[in-house]
Amino acid sequence: MYGITPPPYYGIWTVWKELALFPKLIFLSVFILSIYSLWTAIATVVRLRGLADTSQEEDGLGKNALVALRKRCVKIHQINGILFYLFGFVLFLSLQLAYINTPESNRPLDELITHNFIRVFVFGANVFFLFAVIHLALWFASSRIDGYASKLNAPKPELPFP
C-alpha cells in the first residue's frame, strides 16, 4: 500500500529501538509479571501436590498453605490490574503522539504516520499477549487452589475485583 512495508514480524524486537521510554518500561514490567505469574502457577502446582501427599492430621497446615497461595494470586491479580491501567494510559498517549513527526524527514507524511501507528500497534499486540499469559497462569493457579480447597472443605477466596 503506497510503498509502506510493515515489519516482517510483529514481535516487539522489530520496533524496540523506536519505542519511547514509557512503552519500554511498561513492556518490561508486564514481561516480568508474566514470568512471575508462570513461576507462581508452577510453584502452586508443586506446593499443592506436596500438600496432597500429607496426611489428614495436618489439615491446619494445609489450610494455612492454601491461604498463602491465595494471597499470592490475589497480589498478582492486583498488580496485573494496575499494570493494565498504566498500559492503557501509555498506549493511548502513544497513539496521540503518532502524528508528531520530525520536519527534517524526507519521507511522505502519510508514510511516517502509518509507520508510527504500526510501531504502536506492535507494542500493543505484544503487551496484550503478555496479559493473556498472565491471565491464563492466574486462572490455572486459582483453579488448582479452588480444587484443593474443595477437598479440604475450605471456603472459596474472595477476589478484590468482581
Secondary structure, 3 states (H helix, E strand, C coil): CCCCCCCCCCCHHHCHHHCCHHHHHHHHHHHHHHHHHHHHHHHHHHHHHHHHHCCHHHHHHHHHHHHHHHHHHHHHHHHHHHHHHHHHHHHHHHHHHHHCCCCCCCCCHHHHHHHHHHHHHHHHHHHHHHHHHHHHHHHHHHHHHHHHHHHHCCCCCCCCCC
